[in-house]
Amino acid sequence: MTENTARPLVLPVAPTRGRLRPLGLDEVRITGGFWARRRHINATATLGHCRDWMEREGWTGNFRAAAEGRIHTDRRGREFADSEIYKLLEAMAWAGPSYDGDVAALTDVIAPAQHPDGYLNTAFGHPGQQPRYSDLEWGHELYCHGHLIQAGVAQARARGEGELTKIARRAADHLCTAFGPGGNQGVCGHPEIETALVELARLTGEQRYLDQAALFLDRRGHGRLADIEFGRAYFQDDLPVRRATALRGHAVRALYLAAGAVDVAVETGDDELLAAVVRQWEATVARRTYLTGGMGSHHRDEAFGDDFVLPPDRAYSETCAGVASVMLAWRLLLATGEPRFADLAERTLFNVIAASPSEDGRSFFYANTLHRRHRGTVPPADRVSPRADSGLRAPWFAVSCCPTNVARTLAQLPAYLATADDDGLQLHQYADAELATSLGDGQGVALRVRTDYPSDGTVAVRISRSPARPWTLSLRVPAWTAGETASLVDPDGNRRTVATGTVQLTRVFRPGDEIRLELPVTPRWIRSDSRIDATRGTVAVQRGPLVYCAESTDLPDGHDVDALRVDPSAAPEDGPDGTVLAPGELAEPHDTAWPYRPVDEATAPTADPEAISLVPYHSWANRGPSTMRVWLPTTPPPTTPTER
């Protein structure tokens, strides 16, 4: 690994070592297209929506109640409600100076509730409540402290160290005392504190924060938490991190822990630990991940299932797990430089993160199923939704971790686009954007990216500023282009075919030079591994990084999506307004007295072929209650059994 010595200030993740150096929010600006629209809605609608709901539900008021000594009777929300305030603060810090007033106001509410020794929590430790750290399995105290610390780091990097950063540092100092070598030997039931402490160590240069994060990781997997009905694997407390072979248990917990392990491995030079996480990621992506990039197939325990147990209609695929997956993939990309990690991040961003918020940014999916069998009902706009698996996005949940997680991810999204190293600049995610940074020798480089990606596969990169020496521009060629023809056009007009992975162009660039990457974003059929029982006999459609789905809203005469059969022998085609037209038919099934028949019974089409309209998965359920499916049965459909 190389040392990252010259780093910009505004970095959500700032490793001091690694293969690549991330570019900060002060170096990358998204200027248009898919992500600019969503970031605008996030800044102008979602952040205020989250703030208003938390005030309305009393979660913000919990801090006032704690400071005034009435928390034991007046507290509202779940035990982890504090963390949502902190995630909102982090999102606001990344969102820019227009939210400085909101950050200051919320900080003024939080500050009086902090204990003199740095402890800060509204659910424990006050008169009439359970003692501090008396429920490490479910109390989420360290988890809440972690999000507080991340918010403090965000303020320091984005706006300079302020009161929120000071609160966070006092909390971290408390944790190092309370859980250090001579203190409490436990771990939190919900990992999160690990990434936060490492990032604070990176910000401050204080070794004790990194040491404490490493200590929490080393303690994990030795049965320090209770053996609950889901088993200790739910908490990732069944095996030490280094011995695990795949991510397992509660999906968000597992992914947060893995992200923290990468952070510790990078900062301590622990190549063995990094390799262990890479192996777990590889096994999880190969065997436990949905086509959308979603992770987690269990509803009851919000957990990973066994290998290849990926039922579309029971996909939990929590939005927070998508956020955590992107966090992990980004850290692995920075550590190794391997484009496969950016591939998964892209898939997850477009098909999980983008799917959660509604078009107006004021309602959200908590879980992201791949098959909705029944039309949902519109959740009340003025009440909390108790259910995470609603058929429609809800304005707020009793457990509203996902809206704030999406908000902070979109606020910091420009930092996921590009990196630099001593030799040049690397583009990993494609968006209309402007980038300006310095190379390893301190010389400046700037470029302008123009693209309508993912609707269009052309990515044009124009050099705005360049040193008068050769340097390397690297562009990711996504894995989804495999089997298709992608090409690169250099500034001299020379075209060459490029393979999946990374394409590099090394030369003396001049202002005005343009490089064009042309990616084949045509619709194509996708089949699943035959070991995924639930999707045998079906296909899906993907166009570029976007997964598509059938939605009953687009079907005629009251047909439902379960009436669809598609013909994979004919290619799907682009339709109007971003849709895809898939060849197939509508064939309503016939009820019979017995739903099974001999395999040699003749089958034949029951309807004339037609074009079935599919929409991007991220857009479904924006037009009212509907049924939906990603994996589509293939023709010919069964006929009505002959009466015997």
Secondary structure, DSSP 8 states (H G I E B T S, - for coil): -EE--S--S--SS--SEESSEE--TTTEEEEEHHHHHHHHHIIIIIHHHHHHHHHHTTTTHHHHHHHTT-HHHH--S-TTHHHHHHHHHHHHHHH-GGGHHHHHHHHHHHGGGS-TTS---SSSSSTTS--TTS-TTT--HHHHHHHHHHHHHHHHHHH-S-HHHHHHHHHHHHHHHHSSTTS-----SS--HHHHHHHHHHHH--HHHHHHHHHHHHHTTSS-S---TT-GGGGT-SS-TTT--S--SBHHHHHHHHHHHHHHHHHHT-HHHHHHHHHHHHHHHHHSB-TTS-B---SSS-B--STT---GGG----HHHHHHHHHHHHHHHHHH--THHHHHHHHHIIIIITTSB-TTSS-B-SS--SEE-S------TTS-B--SS-SS-BS-BSS-HHHHHHHHHHHTGGGGSEEE-SSEEEE-S--EEEEEEE-TTS-EEEEEEEE-TTTS-EEEEEEEE--SS-EEEEEEE-GGGTTS-EEEE-TTS-EEEE-SEEEEEEE---TT-EEEEE----EEEE---TT-GGGTTEEEEEETTEEEEEEGGGSSTT--GGGEEE-TTS--EE-GGG-EEEEEEE------SSS---TTS-----S--EEEEEEEGGGTTSSSS--EESSEEBSS--------
